[in-house]
Amino acid sequence: MKPIVTFEKVTKRFDDDTVVLDDFDFEIQPGERVVLMGPSGSGKSTVLRILMTLEDIQEGVVYIEDEPLWHEKRNGSLAPASEKHLHKMRGNVGMVFQHFNLFPNMTVLRNIIEAPIHVLGLSRAEAVKRAEELLDQVGMSAKRDAYPNSLSGGQKQRIAIARAMAMRPKLLMFDEPTSALDPEMVGDVLEVIKDLASEHDLTMLIVTHEMGFARDVANRVCFFCDGRILEQGEPEKIFTAPTEQRTQQFLRMVLKE
C-alpha cells in the first residue's frame, strides 16, 4: 500500500537559523497509529504543524499519498504551492490541538458543521447528521446546543475530536491532547480516542507524554531527539527494551514524573 504520509529529505529551519528537522525521512502507512515522543524542542510537534500547513519547509518534499503538500506539479517539476493548493490539501488532515481552539461564539453543533459545509460542500442536513453521530460517539449529544465557555476542558476536547473527525480526514493528528486538562479528565479523553481508533480504523499521528496511552493505542512509537527519529518500533519494544541510551533516559524521567 502507498503511505498516507511521506517526508523525503525534509529540512525545517526557523528564522533564527535553528534547524528543527534536518534531512528528515518519515512514512505513515494507511491505518497505522504512530506516537511521537521525545523532549521539548526535539521536532515532534513541528512534524504535525508542517502537515497542517502551519509551518513551511526549506528543503525536501512532503507527500499526502501521491500529492506533494508544500509543492505543486507544474510542467513536469515541483514548484512552491499556491494558497489554492494548500487549501485543497488541508482537507486531507485533521488536527486536535492542546487548547481545543473551538469558536466561542458558536454552539457545539455549529463548531462541528461549519467546515464540512463550507470546505467539503455538504448540505446542512448532511453535516448535522454527521455531527450528531460523532457527538453520540464522544458522549456529548446532550451538549449540542451549548457554547464552549459552559463546558469543562475534557468536554471541549471531546468536541474538538468530533470536529476534526467530521472532516473525514485521511490522517487525524493529536498534539498533546491532554496537556491542558485537569488530571481527573485525562483518562476519559484518552478512552474516547482509543475507542474511536478501534471503531474507525483511523490513521493517526499522536504527540503525547502519556506512556500508558501510547502503549495501548500505537502500532509504532518513534522517539525524537534533535530533529530526527533516534529509535522506533512496536510499543512493547520501545517501552520495555529501548536500545538507545537517550531513549532510556527519557523514559525514566517521564515514568518518574
Phi, psi and chi 1 to 4 in degrees:
 res  aa     phi    psi   chi1   chi2   chi3   chi4
   1 MET       -  149.5  -70.4 -172.2  -67.6      -
   2 LYS   -74.6  140.3  -63.7  174.5 -176.8  174.4
   3 PRO   -61.7  148.6  -18.4   29.9      -      -
   4 ILE   -72.2  -39.9  -68.0  -74.6      -      -
   5 VAL  -129.9  136.9  168.8      -      -      -
   6 THR  -137.1  125.4  -55.3      -      -      -
   7 PHE  -103.7  124.2  -78.9   64.1      -      -
   8 GLU  -117.9  109.9  -73.9 -172.8   -3.4      -
   9 LYS    51.2   46.7  -52.7  -62.8 -179.1 -172.9
  10 VAL   -86.0  132.1  169.1      -      -      -
  11 THR  -119.2  131.6  -64.6      -      -      -
  12 LYS  -125.4  121.7  168.3   62.9 -173.9  173.9
  13 ARG  -121.4  146.4  -72.1 -174.5  -64.6  -89.5
  14 PHE   -93.7  173.7  -71.7  116.6      -      -
  15 ASP   -59.6  -28.2  -67.6  -20.8      -      -
  16 ASP   -86.7   16.1   61.6   -3.4      -      -
  17 ASP    69.7   12.7  -74.2  -25.2      -      -
  18 THR   -69.3  123.8  -59.7      -      -      -
  19 VAL   -90.1  118.3  176.7      -      -      -
  20 VAL   -96.1  -42.0 -175.0      -      -      -
  21 LEU  -124.4  134.0  -60.4  176.0      -      -
  22 ASP  -131.0  109.3 -172.9   14.3      -      -
  23 ASP    55.4   48.3 -152.7   30.0      -      -
  24 PHE   -88.8  126.2  179.2   66.6      -      -
  25 ASP  -114.5  139.0  -67.6  -37.0      -      -
  26 PHE  -166.3  141.4 -179.0   53.8      -      -
  27 GLU  -136.1  149.7  -73.2 -174.2   -8.6      -
  28 ILE  -128.3  126.8  -56.4  173.1      -      -
  29 GLN   -88.4  155.5  -59.7  -62.3  -34.2      -
  30 PRO   -55.9  132.2  -24.3   33.7      -      -
  31 GLY    81.5   -3.5      -      -      -      -
  32 GLU   -79.5  145.1 -162.9  174.5   17.7      -
  33 ARG  -119.2  108.0  -62.3 -171.7  -67.2  -85.6
  34 VAL  -110.1  129.0 -179.9      -      -      -
  35 VAL  -104.7  129.7  164.0      -      -      -
  36 LEU  -103.4  128.0  -53.8 -177.2      -      -
  37 MET  -134.9  159.7   66.0  177.0 -169.5      -
  38 GLY   154.8  171.6      -      -      -      -
  39 PRO   -66.1  160.6   23.4  -32.7      -      -
  40 SER   -58.9  139.6  -62.8      -      -      -
  41 GLY    82.5    6.5      -      -      -      -
  42 SER   -82.6  -12.3   59.4      -      -      -
  43 GLY   112.1   -5.7      -      -      -      -
  44 LYS   -66.5  -44.3   55.3 -166.7 -171.7  -62.0
  45 SER   -69.2  -27.7  -70.0      -      -      -
  46 THR   -63.0  -36.2  -58.4      -      -      -
  47 VAL   -57.9  -45.2  170.8      -      -      -
  48 LEU   -64.1  -42.7  -86.3   59.4      -      -
  49 ARG   -68.5  -32.1  -68.6  179.2   62.4   81.0
  50 ILE   -65.5  -43.9  -71.6  169.9      -      -
  51 LEU   -67.0  -27.3  -71.4  167.4      -      -
  52 MET   -86.6    3.0  -80.6  -63.1  -66.7      -
  53 THR    59.8   28.8   70.3      -      -      -
  54 LEU   -88.8  -19.5  -63.1  172.6      -      -
  55 GLU  -133.3  134.3  -60.9  -76.8   -3.5      -
  56 ASP   -87.9  179.8   62.7   -1.2      -      -
  57 ILE  -125.1  156.4   60.5  176.3      -      -
  58 GLN   -98.1  -33.0  -78.5   71.2   48.9      -
  59 GLU  -142.6  157.9  -63.4  171.2   28.0      -
  60 GLY    87.5 -174.5      -      -      -      -
  61 VAL  -138.1  139.6 -173.9      -      -      -
  62 VAL  -113.2  131.9  178.3      -      -      -
  63 TYR  -116.4  140.6  -67.2   92.2      -      -
  64 ILE  -105.9  110.1  -54.3  -67.7      -      -
  65 GLU    53.5 -122.9  -66.0 -175.6  -31.6      -
  66 ASP   -94.8    0.5  -74.1  -26.0      -      -
  67 GLU   -98.8  123.7 -167.9   83.0   13.5      -
  68 PRO   -65.0  141.3   20.6  -28.8      -      -
  69 LEU   -86.0  -55.0  176.4   60.5      -      -
  70 TRP   -93.6    8.0  -78.9  100.1      -      -
  71 HIS  -135.8  163.1  -61.7   81.8      -      -
  72 GLU  -126.2  148.3  -73.0 -178.4   81.1      -
  73 LYS   -82.8  116.3  -64.2  174.7 -177.8  175.8
  74 ARG  -133.9  123.1  -65.8 -176.0 -161.2  144.8
  75 ASN    52.5   41.1  -58.3  -39.5      -      -
  76 GLY    81.1    3.7      -      -      -      -
  77 SER  -135.5  173.8   60.3      -      -      -
  78 LEU   -97.6  129.8  -66.4  178.3      -      -
  79 ALA  -123.0  158.2      -      -      -      -
  80 PRO   -54.7  141.0  -26.3   35.1      -      -
  81 ALA   -71.2  143.1      -      -      -      -
  82 SER   -79.5  164.2   64.3      -      -      -
  83 GLU   -62.6  -33.8 -175.9   54.4   42.0      -
  84 LYS   -61.6  -43.6 -178.9  179.5  178.1 -178.2
  85 HIS   -65.6  -44.6  176.3   78.3      -      -
  86 LEU   -61.1  -41.1  -68.9  173.3      -      -
  87 HIS   -59.9  -44.3  179.9   75.8      -      -
  88 LYS   -62.7  -43.3 -179.6 -170.3   79.7  169.3
  89 MET   -70.2  -27.6  -65.9  -59.7  -69.8      -
  90 ARG   -61.0  -24.9  -72.5 -177.8 -168.5  115.8
  91 GLY   -67.6  -12.4      -      -      -      -
  92 ASN   -84.3  -16.5  -66.1  -49.4      -      -
  93 VAL  -127.0  146.1  -64.1      -      -      -
  94 GLY  -122.9  149.8      -      -      -      -
  95 MET  -134.8  134.1  179.4   81.8  148.7      -
  96 VAL  -111.0  115.1  178.1      -      -      -
  97 PHE   -88.3  167.6  -63.9   88.7      -      -
  98 GLN   -61.5  -39.9  -64.8  179.7   27.1      -
  99 HIS  -111.4   28.6  -62.8  -72.7      -      -
 100 PHE    74.2  -50.1  -32.1  124.7      -      -
 101 ASN    56.3   37.3  -71.2   21.2      -      -
 102 LEU   -79.8  153.5  -59.9  176.1      -      -
 103 PHE   -81.8  114.1  -62.6  110.3      -      -
 104 PRO   -67.0  -23.1   23.4  -32.8      -      -
 105 ASN   -90.1    5.0   61.1  -33.2      -      -
 106 MET  -116.6  147.1  -64.6 -177.0 -175.6      -
 107 THR   -66.2  167.1   64.0      -      -      -
 108 VAL   -55.0  -48.2  162.4      -      -      -
 109 LEU   -60.0  -46.0 -177.9   67.1      -      -
 110 ARG   -67.7  -35.1 -167.0  173.4  164.2 -156.1
 111 ASN   -54.5  -35.9  -99.1  -78.2      -      -
 112 ILE   -84.3  -35.1  -62.5  171.2      -      -
 113 ILE   -88.6  -16.5   68.0  174.0      -      -
 114 GLU   -59.0  -52.6  -76.7  -68.3  -67.9      -
 115 ALA   -66.8  -44.6      -      -      -      -
 116 PRO   -57.6  -34.6  -28.6   36.9      -      -
 117 ILE   -72.9  -49.8  -69.3  172.4      -      -
 118 HIS   -87.6  -23.2  -63.8  -67.6      -      -
 119 VAL  -101.5  -46.1  178.5      -      -      -
 120 LEU   -87.6  -17.2  -60.2 -177.4      -      -
 121 GLY    80.7   19.5      -      -      -      -
 122 LEU   -69.1  150.3  -93.1   61.2      -      -
 123 SER   -70.3  161.5   69.1      -      -      -
 124 ARG   -61.4  -39.5 -168.1  178.1 -166.5  -77.9
 125 ALA   -62.5  -42.4      -      -      -      -
 126 GLU   -65.3  -43.6  -71.0  173.7  -44.8      -
 127 ALA   -64.6  -41.0      -      -      -      -
 128 VAL   -65.1  -42.8  167.9      -      -      -
 129 LYS   -59.9  -45.4 -177.1  175.6 -176.1  -67.3
 130 ARG   -63.0  -44.0 -176.6  178.8  -67.2 -173.9
 131 ALA   -62.9  -42.2      -      -      -      -
 132 GLU   -64.1  -38.6  -71.7  175.3  -20.6      -
 133 GLU   -63.7  -42.1  -69.6  171.0   -8.1      -
 134 LEU   -70.8  -38.9  -72.0  166.0      -      -
 135 LEU   -61.0  -37.7  -75.4  170.5      -      -
 136 ASP   -64.7  -41.0 -177.6   56.7      -      -
 137 GLN   -67.5  -32.7  -70.8  177.1   32.8      -
 138 VAL   -96.0    8.2  -59.7      -      -      -
 139 GLY    71.9   34.0      -      -      -      -
 140 MET  -127.6   21.7  -67.9  -64.7  -67.8      -
 141 SER   -58.2  -36.6  -65.8      -      -      -
 142 ALA   -68.9  -13.0      -      -      -      -
 143 LYS  -105.6   14.9  -61.8  -67.2 -175.5  179.4
 144 ARG   -60.0  -31.3   57.3  166.4  -81.7  164.7
 145 ASP  -101.5    6.4  -63.3  -41.2      -      -
 146 ALA   -81.8  163.2      -      -      -      -
 147 TYR  -103.6  150.4  -75.2   86.1      -      -
 148 PRO   -53.4  -34.5  -30.4   37.8      -      -
 149 ASN   -69.1   -9.9   63.6    4.1      -      -
 150 SER   -95.6    2.0   69.5      -      -      -
 151 LEU  -105.1  153.3  -55.8  177.2      -      -
 152 SER   -75.2  168.4   69.1      -      -      -
 153 GLY   -59.6  -42.4      -      -      -      -
 154 GLY   -63.9  -39.0      -      -      -      -
 155 GLN   -66.4  -42.1  -70.0  172.3  -30.6      -
 156 LYS   -60.0  -40.5  -70.8  176.9 -175.8  176.1
 157 GLN   -68.6  -34.3 -163.8   60.1  -62.7      -
 158 ARG   -63.4  -41.3  -70.0 -179.6 -174.1 -141.5
 159 ILE   -64.3  -41.6  -59.7  -54.8      -      -
 160 ALA   -61.2  -37.4      -      -      -      -
 161 ILE   -65.8  -45.8  -67.0  167.2      -      -
 162 ALA   -60.7  -41.4      -      -      -      -
 163 ARG   -62.3  -43.8 -178.5  179.9   62.0  177.9
 164 ALA   -64.1  -40.5      -      -      -      -
 165 MET   -71.7  -24.2  -71.4 -168.7   62.1      -
 166 ALA   -62.9  -21.3      -      -      -      -
 167 MET   -84.7   -2.6  -65.6  -64.9  -72.8      -
 168 ARG    49.6   54.4  -58.7  -82.6  171.0   86.2
 169 PRO   -71.7  153.7   29.0  -35.8      -      -
 170 LYS   -70.9  -28.9  -67.2  176.0 -178.9  176.2
 171 LEU  -134.5  127.8  173.9   69.3      -      -
 172 LEU  -110.0  126.1 -175.6   58.3      -      -
 173 MET  -117.7  146.4  -59.7 -174.2  -67.0      -
 174 PHE  -129.8  125.6  -62.3   83.8      -      -
 175 ASP  -108.9   99.0 -172.2   10.1      -      -
 176 GLU    45.4   62.4  -66.0  -75.4    6.1      -
 177 PRO   -66.1  -11.3   25.1  -35.3      -      -
 178 THR  -114.8    3.3   60.4      -      -      -
 179 SER   -68.5  -24.0   65.4      -      -      -
 180 ALA   -97.6    7.7      -      -      -      -
 181 LEU   -97.7  151.4  -58.5 -179.4      -      -
 182 ASP   -64.3  147.3  -67.9  -26.1      -      -
 183 PRO   -53.3  -37.0  -28.1   35.3      -      -
 184 GLU   -71.9  -12.7   64.8  -92.6   22.3      -
 185 MET   -94.4  -14.9  -62.4  176.4 -179.8      -
 186 VAL   -60.4  -48.2  169.4      -      -      -
 187 GLY   -59.6  -40.7      -      -      -      -
 188 ASP   -63.7  -44.4  -72.2  -15.3      -      -
 189 VAL   -67.1  -41.8  169.0      -      -      -
 190 LEU   -63.4  -35.8  -65.3 -178.8      -      -
 191 GLU   -65.7  -39.3 -159.7   60.7   38.3      -
 192 VAL   -59.9  -45.7  166.0      -      -      -
 193 ILE   -63.0  -43.0  -62.7  171.9      -      -
 194 LYS   -63.0  -42.6  -75.4 -166.9  -71.8 -174.8
 195 ASP   -62.9  -44.0  -71.0  -13.8      -      -
 196 LEU   -65.2  -38.6  -68.8  172.3      -      -
 197 ALA   -60.9  -42.5      -      -      -      -
 198 SER   -75.5  -35.0   60.7      -      -      -
 199 GLU   -74.2  -35.3  -71.8  175.7   23.4      -
 200 HIS  -109.9   -0.5  -66.0  -88.1      -      -
 201 ASP    51.3   48.5 -166.6   28.2      -      -
 202 LEU   -76.7  148.1  -63.1  170.1      -      -
 203 THR   -88.4  121.5  -56.0      -      -      -
 204 MET  -128.4  145.6  -70.7 -178.0  169.7      -
 205 LEU  -128.3  118.9 -178.8   59.4      -      -
 206 ILE  -127.6  126.2  -54.2  165.6      -      -
 207 VAL   -99.5  120.7  171.6      -      -      -
 208 THR  -155.8  153.9 -176.3      -      -      -
 209 HIS  -106.4    5.1  -76.8   98.9      -      -
 210 GLU   -82.5   94.3  -61.8  -75.3  -13.8      -
 211 MET   -67.4  -37.2  -62.9  -63.0  102.9      -
 212 GLY   -63.7  -43.1      -      -      -      -
 213 PHE   -61.9  -45.5  167.9   65.5      -      -
 214 ALA   -59.3  -41.9      -      -      -      -
 215 ARG   -63.0  -38.0 -173.6 -168.1  -69.2 -102.8
 216 ASP   -76.5  -36.8  -71.7  -15.7      -      -
 217 VAL  -100.5  -24.7   79.3      -      -      -
 218 ALA   -85.4  147.2      -      -      -      -
 219 ASN   -88.7  -29.9  -52.1  116.7      -      -
 220 ARG  -144.4  137.7  175.1  163.1   53.0  114.5
 221 VAL  -116.6  130.7  174.1      -      -      -
 222 CYS  -115.9  125.1  -57.9      -      -      -
 223 PHE   -95.8  119.2  177.2   70.6      -      -
 224 PHE   -93.9  140.9 -100.7   71.9      -      -
 225 CYS  -155.3  125.0 -172.8      -      -      -
 226 ASP    54.8   44.3  -62.4  -31.8      -      -
 227 GLY    77.2   16.5      -      -      -      -
 228 ARG  -146.1  162.5   65.4 -170.3 -178.0   95.8
 229 ILE   -85.4  110.8  -63.5  174.2      -      -
 230 LEU   -78.8  -33.6 -175.6   62.8      -      -
 231 GLU  -157.2  143.0 -174.9  169.8    3.3      -
 232 GLN  -151.2  158.3   62.1 -178.8  -51.1      -
 233 GLY   166.5 -172.4      -      -      -      -
 234 GLU   -65.0  149.6  -65.5 -178.8   -2.7      -
 235 PRO   -52.9  -43.0  -25.4   33.0      -      -
 236 GLU   -60.0  -40.3 -163.3   63.7   24.9      -
 237 LYS   -67.5  -46.8  173.8 -171.4  177.3  -62.9
 238 ILE   -66.1  -39.9  -63.2  -61.4      -      -
 239 PHE   -83.6  -25.4  -69.6  124.7      -      -
 240 THR  -106.4  -26.1   61.1      -      -      -
 241 ALA  -145.4   56.5      -      -      -      -
 242 PRO   -65.8  142.8   25.3  -33.4      -      -
 243 THR   -92.8  -25.7   57.2      -      -      -
 244 GLU   -87.9  136.5  -64.1  -71.2  -22.8      -
 245 GLN   -61.3  -37.1 -174.9  175.4   -3.5      -
 246 ARG   -66.2  -37.1 -175.9   67.8 -176.9   89.3
 247 THR   -64.5  -44.6  -46.9      -      -      -
 248 GLN   -59.5  -43.7  -63.2  166.9    8.5      -
 249 GLN   -63.9  -44.9  178.8 -172.3   26.5      -
 250 PHE   -62.3  -45.6  174.9   81.7      -      -
 251 LEU   -64.5  -38.5  -72.5  172.3      -      -
 252 ARG   -60.4  -42.4  -81.0 -163.2  -60.2  -90.2
 253 MET   -67.0  -45.2  -71.5  174.7   59.7      -
 254 VAL   -66.7  -45.1  170.7      -      -      -
 255 LEU   -67.3  -32.6  -65.7  172.7      -      -
 256 LYS   -65.2  -40.0 -175.2  177.9  180.0 -178.6
 257 GLU   -65.8      -  -69.0  172.9    3.5      -
